[in-house]
Amino acid sequence: MDAILEMKGITKRFPGVVALKDVNLAVRSGEIHAICGENGAGKSTLMKVLSGVYPHGTYEGDVHFEGREQRFDSIRDSEDLGIAIIHQELALVPLMSIAENIFLGNELTRAGVIDAEATHRRTVELLKKVGLSESPEELITNLGVGKQQLVEIAKALAKKCKLLILDDPTASLNENDSQALLDLLLEFKAQGMTMIMISHKLNEISRIADSVTVLRDGATVTTMDCGDAPINEDEIIRHMVGREMADRYPHREPQIGETVFEVRDWTVFHEQHADRKFIKGVNFHVRQGEILGIAGLMGSGRTELAMSLFGRSYGRHISGHVLLRGQEVDVSTVEKAVNHGIAYVTEDRKGYGLVLENEIKHNVSLANLPGVSRLGVINEGREYSVAKDYQRKINIRCPDVFQHVGNLSGGNQQKVVLSKWLFAGPEVLILDEPTRGIDVGAKYEIYCLMAELAREGKCIILISSEMPELLGMVDRLYVMNEGAFVAEMDVAEASQEKIMRAIVKAGKD
C-alpha cells in the first residue's frame, strides 16, 4: 500500500529545547497509524508541523503528502489539501449551535451571504455520519463531552478530510463513549479514510491500529506493523520509556491508622438548577495512610462532590458535616479548606489547576505564598529554591523553573499541579483524574508519589474513570452513581465486574 504521508528528517527547536530530532514518519493510505510516546516525546509537536500550526521555515526537514512536497504556511493550507487535526482540548464555541461550530471559518454561502438552508442540510448529513441525531440548532453547551468530540469529527469531515489526526481523542471520555468513538474510527477506515491517532491508552491502540510509531525524547525509536503480529503492550512501553516496566503500579504495604477525614450527610444542589439535588446525603471516611478510591461513570457526581468539599467550589444550598480527626471543620471557602489541610488536584489542570502564562516557580508557590514570603513580600530566591526542589523530587522535565507551564507537556504540567499542593502541606489530598492524558511513564511516577505520601501518613482520595488504576492503587473504594454512594468494598474483594454490577443495580432501583 502506498504512503499518503511521508515526513523526513523533521527537526524542531524551541529556545533551550530541541523538541524533535530528525524524526521520520510514513503513513500508508487507508490505515490507522498510532503514535505513542511519553509526555514531552514530541508527538503533538510533530502533528503541529504536519498541520501547519508550525509553518514551513520554522522547522527542518520535508513533508510529502500524496506524493508531493508540501510547504504549509498555515492550518488553512493543510486543510485545503484535506488534512484535519482534532486537538486534545476541543475547539468548540459553547454558546454557538452545532451547525455554526461545524462551519465556523468554512461557511456555506450564496452571493456572499450564509446559506442557512444548505448549512442545515449539510449538518444533518454530517451528524448522521458520526452517529448523532441532535438538531443542528442545538447549542454545544447542551452536549456531553462524548458528543462534542463527535461534533469535532463532523467539523473535520466538512472540510473533505483525507487524513484525520486525532490527538488523544478519548482522554476525556468515559468507557462507553470511548468504545463508540473507536467503532466510528473503524467505520471510517473501512470507507478508505486515513487516520493518525495519538493515544496513551495502549488497549485502544491494540484494538484499532494498523501501525505504531514510538517517539522518545523527540526522536523516532521504532515503527511496528500490527499486521505482522498482535501488538505487545509491554514492548511498546519498553520503547516509550527506554526500560522494562514489570509492574504498572508500585508495590505497597499499607500501614493504615485511625480515621482522619470524615464526611457526614453531605448534600449539594445543582449550580444551575437550584431545585435539583445533585449530591444526595453522602457519608464516607478516610484513614491515616489510606488511599481511598471513588469509582463511577462520568456524570455520577464524583467531581462535583470533591469540588463542593473543597471550599464549596461547586453547588448551592450545601449541607452536611466535615470532620478532621473527630472535630468538625469549616470548609465553606477554599482558603478555609486549605488552612485545614485539604487540597484538591482538579481534573482540569489547564482551566483550574495552573496559570499557563506564568512560570513554573510562580505556579508551585501559588497555594502557599506565606511559605515563600516575609512580611507580605515574596522572597524570589526562596520561591526559586522551592520550585527547584520539587523539580528534582517529582522529576519535572524542563530546562529550568523559569519556563512557562503552558509550554510543558501534559504529564509535566500535572507534576507542577501536584507540586503546588504538596508545598501547601496537606493532610488530605483529593486527586481528581490525576493521570488523565499522560503516558505510562509519567503515570508510574505519580503512582509512586501517591504511595510515598500514603506511607508518610497522608490521606489520599483518588477519583478515576480507569478501573485498573483504582484496583491497582487504592486500599478501599466507594462506588458512586447519580450523586450517591451505592457500594463500598475493600480492594481485595473488588473487581471491574463488581463495580459495574453495583452501578447497574443502583440504576435499576
N, C-alpha and C positions, 0 to 999 in steps of 0.2 A: 504494500500500500504506500502511495507517495506521501511525502511530508507536505502538509499545508503550511507549516511554520518551521522556520529554522532561525535560531538565534546563535550567533557565533562570536566567541571572544568578548562577551559583554563585560565591561568593567565600569563601575560607577563609584565615584568618590564624593564624599562629603567632607567638610572641614574636620580634619583629625581622624577620619574613618574611611576605610575602603570597604564599601558595603557589598560590592560584587567584584570578583576577581576572575576574569577570563571564563565566564560561565557559558556553557553550551547547552542548548535545548532543541530537540527536534520532536515535533508533534505530527502524528500521522492523520490524514484526513479521515473523519468519521469515528475517531476514538475518544475515550475519556482518559485524559492524561493527568495523573495526580502529581502534585509537587509537595514533598514533605521536607521538614527540617525544623530545628529548634527555633524559638523566637529569636529574631536577630540574624537568622541564617541568610536572609536576603530574598525570601520568596515574594513578598509584596513589592519590594523594590524592583525585582525583575519584571513583574507584571505591570508596574507603572512605566517602565521603559517601553514595554511592548505596546501599551495602550496610549502612549503619547503624553502621559502626565509629566514624565521627564522627557523633554523634546530632544530630537536629534541634535548632536553637538554638545550635550551635557554628559554624554557617556561615550565610551569607546566600544567598537565592535559593530557588527552588521545584523540587521533584521531582514529576513526574507519571508514574504507572505505570498502564497500561491505562485511561487517560482520567481518572484521579482523582488529586488531590493527595495525596501521602503524607508523613507526618512520622515517620520511623523513629527510635525511641529506642535501638534495639539491633540487633545482627545477627539476633536471633530474629525481630524484627518484619519484616525484609525477607525472611527465609527463609520465613516463614509465607505471604507473598504469591507465593513461587516464584522469588525472586532468590537465586542461589547464587554465591559467589565462591571461586575457587581461587587462592590466593596463590602467588607465585614460590617461597617456601620452603614445602615441603609440610608440612601439619599432621597428620601421622600418628604414632601411637604405635608405635614399632618392635617392642616385645615383646608387643603385643596382636595378635589374629588379624585377618584381613581383615574378617570379619563384625563383630567388635567395633568396629573402626575405622569401618566404614560407618555403623553405627547408634549411635555414641557421641554421647550427648546427644539422640538421636532414637530411643530404644529401642522395640522392639515388645514390648508387654506384654499379659498376660492376668491379670485380677484382681490387678493391682499387681505381678506377677512377670514377669520377662523370658521371653518365649515363644521358647525355643530353636529349636523346630521351624519356626516361622514365620520367624524370623530367618535360619535356614539356607536355607530355600526361597526367600525373597526375595533373599538374597545371590547365590544361584546365578543367578537371573533377571537381576540387575543386572550380574553379571560377564559373562554371556553378551552383554548389550547392548554392553559395552565391549570385547568380544573376548578375554576371559580365561577360561581353563578351570581355574584353580587351585581348590583346595579352600577353602571359606570359613574352615576352621580353620587355614589356612597363616598363619604369622607374617609380619608386614610386613617384618621384618628379613631374611627369606629372599628377598625380591623385589628385582629390579633397579630402578633409578630409573624406567625407562620404564613398568614395570608398576605401580609405586607411583603414578605420575601417573594411570594408568587407574583405580586404586582411588579416587583423589580424585574423579574424574569420576563413578564409580559412587556415591560418597557424596553428590554433588550431585544425582544422579538420584533417589536415595532420598527426597529432600525435595520431590519432584514439581516439579522445576525448570521454569520458563517462560523465564527469562533467565539464561543461564550466562555468568559473567565469568571469563575466563582471563588471569591476569597472567603474561606471558612463559612460557607452558606448555612450550616446547621448549628453554629456556635450558640445562637440564642433560642433555638427551637427545642421543644420537648420531643420525646421519643416518637410519638405518633406523627407529628409534623415533619420530623426528620426523615422518617421512612417514606412518607408521602412524597417529599421533595426528591429523594433518591429514586423512587419509582418514576417520577416525572423525567428526571435526567436520563434514565434508561430508555424511556419512550422517545426522547429527543434523539438519542444516539441511534435508535432503530430507524429514525426518519432521516439519518445521514448527517446530523449536526456534530461538529467537533467541539469538545469542551476541555478546558483546563480547570482542574479543581484543586485548590489549596485547602488542606484539612489537617487537623491534629488528631482526628478520630480514625484510628487505623482500621477499626472494624468496618467503617463506611467505605474506606478505600478498598479494602479486601472485597467488598461486595460489588463495587461498580467500576473500578479502574481497569483499563487495558494495559497501561504502562505507568510506572512510578519513577520519577526523578527525585533524588535526595540531594539537598543542598546542606552544606555545613560551613559555617564561618565565611559565607559569601562565595563559596566555590562549589562546583558540581562534584559530587562524590561518586554517584553511580546512577545508571538508568536501568530499570528492570522491566522485562517484558512479562506481563502477568499471564500471557498465553502459554509460556513455556512451562510454568509450574505455578501452583497456588501460592499466593502471597504469604510469606513468612513474616509475621509482625515483629518477631524478635530480631530478625535480620535487618528490617527497616530501622528499628530502634538503634541497633548497633551502628549502622551507617550514620544515623542522625546525631548521636551523642559521642561517637568515636570510642565507645566502650560497651562491654556487656552490661545488661541490667537484668540480673537474675530475678529480682523481685520488683514489682511495680510500687510496692508500699514498704516502708521501713518496718523492721521488726520492733515490736513494742512489748514491754512487760508493765502494764498499767499498775500504778500504785494509787488507788482511789481512796480518798478520805471522806470527810464529813460533807454534808450539803452546804454549799457556799451561796448559790444563787437560786432563788425560788420565785415563781410567778403564780399568783392565785387569781382565779376567776377573771382573767383578762379579756375584756370585751371592747371592741373597736367598731365604730360605724364608718361606712364608706365616705371618702372625702367629697365626692360629687353628689352622692345620693344619701342625704343625711338620715333617711328612714330605713336604710338597708344595713343590717348588722353584718359586718364582714368577718370579724374575728369573734368567735362565739364561746365565751367563758372558758378560755384555755388555762390549764394548770400544768406546770412542769417544774422540774428542779434539775440542777447540775451540781455535781460533787467535785471537790478538790481533785485536780489531776485527771479529770474525766474529759473525754471527747464525746460530746452528745450530738447525734445526728438528727436532722429533721428531713424526712422524705416526703414526697408528694408531687403531684403533677403540676405543671405550670398553671397558675391561677388558683391554686389551693389556698393561698394566703400566707405562705411562708415568709416572703419578703416583707409583706405588709405587717406581719407580726413582729419581725425583727425591727423594722423602722419605727413602729409605734412604741416599742420598748426603749429605743434609743432616742430619748428626748421628744417623744411624740412627733417624730418626723413624718408620720403618716397618720391619717384618720381624724375622726371627730368624735366627740362625746365618749372619750376613752375612760374606762373604769377598771378597777381591779387593784391588785397589790403586788409590789415588787419588794422582795426581802433579800438582804445581803447579810449572811451569817446570822440569820434569825431576826434581824432588825429591819423594819420597813424603811425604805429609802424613797426619796422624791426624785423621779426621773422625768419630770414634766418639761425639761428643756435639755438640749444637747449638752450645754455646759454643765448642768447638774449631773447628767448621766456620766459624763467623762470624769467629773470630780469624784464620783462614787466608784470609779474604776471599771466602767463599762465602755467597750469600744466596739464599733461596727464597721467592718470592711464591706463596703457596698458591692453589689453585683455590677454596678455601672461605674467602673473606675474612671472613665473619661468624663462622665457627666457630673458625678458627685464625689469621687474619691480624690481627684487631683486638680491642680491648677496647671493646665497644659502649657501655658505660656511662661510659667515660672521655672526656675532652675530646680534641680533635684534637691539641693540643700535647703531651699525655701520650703519645698513640699514636705520634707522629712520633719521639719520642726513645727509645722502648722498646728498640730493638735496639742503641743506643749511649749508654747512660746516662753512661759516663765523659766523653762529649763535651759533656754539659751539667751536669757536677758538678765540685766541687773538694773534695778531702779527704773524699770519700764523701757529700757533701751536694749535692743538686740545686740549681743556681742557676736559680731560676724566670725571671729576666729573660733568661738565656741560652736557656732552653728555649722561651720565648715568641718570641724573635727568630729562632731556628732554624725554628720552625713557620711564622712569618710569611714567612720567606724561601722555604720550599717552597710555601706557599700561592700566592705570586706566581709562582714559577718553573714550577710544574706546573698553575697555574690551578685550584686547589681552590675551588669556588664555595660560599662560606659567609659568614655575617655577620661572624664572627671565629673565631679558633682556639680559643676557649673553648667552642665548640659541641660537644655530644656526637656522636661519629661515628655512633651509631645513628640519628640524625635526618637524616643525609646521604643523598643518592641513591646508587645503586649505583656509578655512574661516579666520583663524588667520594670514596666510600669506597675504591675501587680506587686512586685517586690518593694517598690517605693511606697505604695499604699500601706503595705504591711509594716514597713519601717516607721512610717508616720505614727501608726497606732502603738507599735511596740515602744517607741520613745515616750509615749504618754504613760507607760507603766500600768496597763490594765490588769484587773484581776479576772474579768470576764471578757472574752474575745468572741464576738459573733462574726463568723465568716460566711458571707453570702455568695455562693458560687465562686470560691476563690481561685479555681483553676480553669474557669471558662475561657476558651480561646487561647490557651497556652499549650506548649508542647510537652511531651512526656518527660524530658529532662528537667524543665522548669517545674513541672508538677511534682516530681520526686523531691526537688529541693524544698518546695513549700510543704510537702508532707513531712519531711524531716524536721522542718521548723516547727510544725504543729506538734510533732511527737516530743520535741525538746521542751516546748512551752508546757505541755501536759506533765512532763517529767519534773518541771520546776514547780508544779502545783497550780498552774493556771487552769481556769475553766474554759473549755473551748466548745462553742456551739457551731456545728457545721451544717449549713444548708446546701444541698447539692441535688441536681437533677440526674447525676450519674450514679446509679445504684452501685456499680462495682466500687466506686470511690467511697461511698458510705460504708459498704460492707468491709472494705479494706482498711478503713481508718478509725471508725468510731467504736466505742465500748457499748453504747446503748443508743437506741433510736426511737423516735416517735414518728408515726405516720399521720400526715395531715391531709384532710380532704374538706373542701368547701368551708374553710375557716375554723375547723375543729380538729382536735387530735382524736383519731379513731382507733389507734393501736399504739402499744408500747412493747418493745421487745429488746432483750439483750442481743448483741450482735452474734453470739454463739448459736442462737436459735433462729436468727433471721435469714432470709433468702429473698431474692428478687420476686419469686413466686408468692411468698407470704406477704410481702409488701403490697404487691399489686392486688392480691386477694382482699386485703384489708381495705384498699381504696375502692375496689369494685363493690364489695359488700356494703360499705358505707353509702355508696351512691345509690344503692337499691333501697336502703332503709328509709 
